[in-house]
Amino acid sequence: MQDESPPSDPGRRRLFKAVGAAGVATALPMLPAQARQQAAPAQAYIFLNPAEAAFVEAAVERLIPGDEAGPGAKDAGVPSYIDRQLGGAWGAGDRLYRSGPWEPGAPTQGYQLPFTPAELFRNAIRAVNQKHPGFAKLMPKEQDAVLDALHNGKEDLGGVPSNLFFESLLGVTVEGFFADPVYGGNKDMAPWKMIGFPGAYADFYEYVDKHNVAYTAPPMSLAQDANGRIHVHVELKRK
């Protein structure tokens, strides 16, 4: 059933209030040329299983729902972005300290769990799906209620506090929505167009002497070739 939420939907309003879109869009590093691959038709998920994918697709769409201003997270390719991240080095916790001790810490001490991001998402989604089977088929308001409960609570989701899982899910949803499309999200750069972000131009030399003139050039991906094609980085599935 179609969601009839107005343009001022609290999910999108809360998102733009909580994060700086331009900062997220430029947060990820440039990939080496050999790590890119020409964009291809949608591929099967490399990490998410069907039950996990159904939850992620439905959940991110409630976090950033589509409206007349632009696409929602699902249509912007956010599930693909999340899948690639979980199936790659970030999901494997390559840069995490994982030698313990695993004791509860103060908020200023950052992440304190023994799980890699991939393990955190897998454990938490499994627990949510067990408690709320068929989440993807619930009415939008019912899905919002589940997400709000995760956000405001500390229920144990397979060893993951529900509020921490919600914050992690929201974080990667925002990243996937606004990050350069080389990482799998931000489809057609529609989110950048929506906020007027120019993308990854190497320089703006030709505009230096143009004062009080509106900047109207379309956004540019860091992996965009001379023909306008975007070459998407493809992570291999971890063993």
C-alpha positions as CSV (number, residue, x, y, z in Angstrom):
1,M,0.0,0.0,0.0
2,Q,1.3,3.5,-0.8
3,D,2.4,5.6,2.1
4,E,0.5,8.9,2.2
5,S,2.9,10.7,4.5
6,P,3.2,14.4,3.6
7,P,6.4,16.0,2.4
8,S,7.2,17.0,6.0
9,D,7.5,13.3,7.0
10,P,9.4,13.2,10.3
11,G,11.8,10.6,9.0
12,R,13.2,12.9,6.3
13,R,12.9,16.0,8.5
14,R,14.8,14.3,11.3
15,L,17.5,13.0,8.8
16,F,18.3,16.5,7.4
17,K,18.3,18.0,10.9
18,A,20.7,15.4,12.2
19,V,23.4,15.3,9.5
20,G,25.2,17.6,7.2
21,A,24.6,16.2,3.7
22,A,27.6,17.7,2.0
23,G,29.9,16.4,4.7
24,V,28.7,12.9,4.3
25,A,28.9,13.1,0.5
26,T,32.6,13.9,0.7
27,A,33.6,11.6,3.6
28,L,34.7,8.5,1.6
29,P,38.1,8.2,0.0
30,M,38.9,8.1,-3.7
31,L,39.2,4.5,-5.0
32,P,42.1,3.4,-7.2
33,A,41.2,3.1,-10.9
34,Q,41.7,-0.7,-10.8
35,A,39.1,-1.1,-8.1
36,R,36.3,0.4,-10.2
37,Q,34.1,-1.4,-12.6
38,Q,31.7,0.0,-15.2
39,A,28.1,0.3,-13.9
40,A,26.0,-2.7,-14.7
41,P,22.4,-3.8,-14.2
42,A,21.4,-4.5,-10.6
43,Q,23.2,-7.5,-9.2
44,A,22.2,-9.9,-6.5
45,Y,23.2,-9.0,-3.0
46,I,26.7,-10.2,-2.0
47,F,26.1,-10.2,1.8
48,L,22.4,-9.8,2.7
49,N,20.3,-12.9,2.6
50,P,16.6,-12.6,1.4
51,A,15.2,-12.0,4.9
52,E,17.9,-9.4,5.7
53,A,17.5,-7.7,2.4
54,A,13.7,-7.4,2.8
55,F,14.2,-5.8,6.3
56,V,16.9,-3.4,5.0
57,E,14.9,-2.3,2.0
58,A,11.8,-1.6,4.0
59,A,13.6,0.0,7.0
60,V,15.7,2.4,4.9
61,E,12.7,3.6,3.0
62,R,11.1,4.6,6.2
63,L,14.2,6.4,7.4
64,I,14.4,8.4,4.1
65,P,11.0,8.1,2.5
66,G,10.5,9.3,-1.1
67,D,8.3,12.4,-1.8
68,E,8.0,15.0,-4.5
69,A,11.4,16.4,-3.6
70,G,13.3,13.3,-4.5
71,P,13.6,9.5,-4.2
72,G,13.5,7.6,-1.0
73,A,16.5,5.5,0.2
74,K,15.4,2.3,-1.6
75,D,15.1,4.0,-5.0
76,A,18.4,5.8,-4.4
77,G,20.2,2.5,-4.1
78,V,20.9,2.6,-0.4
79,P,20.3,-1.2,0.2
80,S,23.0,-1.9,-2.4
81,Y,25.4,0.5,-0.7
82,I,24.8,-1.2,2.7
83,D,25.2,-4.7,1.2
84,R,28.5,-3.7,-0.4
85,Q,29.8,-2.2,2.8
86,L,28.8,-5.2,4.9
87,G,30.3,-7.6,2.4
88,G,33.6,-5.8,2.2
89,A,36.4,-4.6,4.5
90,W,34.3,-2.3,6.6
91,G,31.9,-5.1,7.3
92,A,34.7,-7.4,8.3
93,G,35.9,-4.9,10.9
94,D,39.3,-4.5,9.2
95,R,40.1,-1.3,11.1
96,L,38.4,-2.2,14.4
97,Y,40.3,-3.0,17.6
98,R,38.9,-6.4,18.6
99,S,41.0,-7.8,21.4
100,G,38.8,-6.8,24.3
101,P,38.1,-6.5,27.2
102,W,34.4,-6.2,26.3
103,E,33.1,-4.1,29.1
104,P,30.3,-1.5,29.0
105,G,31.8,1.9,28.4
106,A,30.9,5.5,28.6
107,P,29.4,7.1,25.5
108,T,32.6,9.1,25.0
109,Q,34.5,5.8,24.6
110,G,32.8,4.9,21.4
111,Y,32.0,1.4,20.1
112,Q,32.4,-1.2,22.8
113,L,31.0,-4.5,21.3
114,P,33.0,-7.5,20.1
115,F,31.1,-7.7,16.8
116,T,32.2,-6.6,13.4
117,P,29.7,-4.4,11.6
118,A,28.6,-7.5,9.5
119,E,28.1,-9.5,12.7
120,L,26.3,-6.6,14.4
121,F,23.8,-6.2,11.5
122,R,23.3,-9.9,11.0
123,N,22.6,-10.6,14.7
124,A,20.3,-7.6,15.1
125,I,18.3,-8.1,11.9
126,R,17.8,-11.7,12.8
127,A,16.4,-10.7,16.2
128,V,14.2,-8.0,14.8
129,N,12.8,-10.4,12.1
130,Q,12.0,-13.0,14.8
131,K,10.1,-10.5,16.9
132,H,8.5,-8.7,14.0
133,P,8.0,-11.3,11.2
134,G,7.0,-9.8,7.9
135,F,8.3,-6.4,8.8
136,A,8.6,-5.5,5.1
137,K,4.8,-6.1,4.7
138,L,3.7,-4.0,7.6
139,M,1.9,-0.7,7.1
140,P,4.3,2.3,7.1
141,K,3.0,3.5,10.5
142,E,3.6,0.1,11.9
143,Q,7.1,0.0,10.5
144,D,7.7,3.4,12.0
145,A,6.6,2.2,15.4
146,V,9.1,-0.7,15.2
147,L,11.9,1.6,14.2
148,D,11.0,4.1,16.9
149,A,11.1,1.3,19.5
150,L,14.5,0.3,18.4
151,H,15.7,3.9,18.5
152,N,14.4,4.7,22.0
153,G,15.0,1.3,23.6
154,K,17.9,-0.9,24.7
155,E,16.4,-4.3,23.9
156,D,19.0,-7.1,23.4
157,L,19.1,-8.0,19.7
158,G,21.4,-11.0,19.7
159,G,23.9,-9.1,21.9
160,V,23.3,-5.8,20.2
161,P,21.5,-3.0,22.0
162,S,18.5,-1.9,19.9
163,N,19.4,1.8,20.0
164,L,22.9,1.1,18.9
165,F,21.6,-1.0,15.9
166,F,19.2,1.8,15.0
167,E,22.0,4.4,15.1
168,S,24.2,2.1,13.0
169,L,21.4,1.6,10.4
170,L,20.6,5.3,10.2
171,G,24.3,6.1,9.8
172,V,24.9,3.8,6.8
173,T,21.5,4.8,5.3
174,V,22.6,8.5,5.3
175,E,26.0,7.5,3.9
176,G,24.5,5.4,1.1
177,F,22.0,8.2,0.2
178,F,24.6,11.0,-0.1
179,A,28.0,9.2,-0.7
180,D,29.5,9.2,-4.2
181,P,27.6,6.8,-6.4
182,V,30.9,4.9,-7.0
183,Y,30.0,3.1,-3.7
184,G,26.6,1.8,-5.0
185,G,24.1,4.3,-3.6
186,N,23.1,7.8,-4.6
187,K,21.6,6.4,-7.8
188,D,21.6,8.8,-10.7
189,M,23.0,11.4,-8.2
190,A,19.4,12.3,-7.5
191,P,20.1,13.0,-3.8
192,W,22.9,15.4,-4.8
193,K,20.6,17.1,-7.3
194,M,17.9,17.4,-4.6
195,I,20.2,19.4,-2.3
196,G,22.2,21.2,-5.0
197,F,25.5,19.5,-4.3
198,P,28.0,19.6,-7.2
199,G,29.8,16.4,-6.4
200,A,33.4,15.7,-7.1
201,Y,34.6,18.3,-9.6
202,A,38.4,18.5,-9.7
203,D,38.3,22.3,-9.8
204,F,36.1,25.3,-10.5
205,Y,38.7,27.4,-12.4
206,E,36.3,28.5,-15.2
207,Y,34.0,30.0,-12.6
208,V,36.6,32.0,-10.6
209,D,35.8,35.3,-12.4
210,K,32.0,34.7,-12.6
211,H,30.5,36.7,-9.8
212,N,26.8,36.6,-8.7
213,V,26.1,33.9,-11.3
214,A,24.1,30.8,-10.4
215,Y,26.0,27.6,-10.6
216,T,24.0,25.3,-12.8
217,A,26.4,22.5,-13.8
218,P,25.1,18.9,-13.1
219,P,26.8,17.0,-10.3
220,M,29.9,14.9,-11.0
221,S,30.9,11.6,-9.6
222,L,34.5,10.9,-8.7
223,A,34.3,7.8,-11.0
224,Q,32.6,9.4,-13.9
225,D,34.3,9.1,-17.3
226,A,34.2,11.5,-20.2
227,N,31.0,10.0,-21.6
228,G,29.2,10.5,-18.3
229,R,29.2,6.8,-17.3
230,I,29.9,6.1,-13.6
231,H,32.2,3.2,-12.8
232,V,31.0,1.5,-9.6
233,H,33.4,-0.1,-7.2
234,V,32.5,-3.8,-6.7
235,E,33.4,-5.6,-3.5
236,L,34.1,-9.3,-3.8
237,K,32.2,-11.5,-1.4
238,R,34.1,-12.4,1.6
239,K,34.9,-16.1,2.2
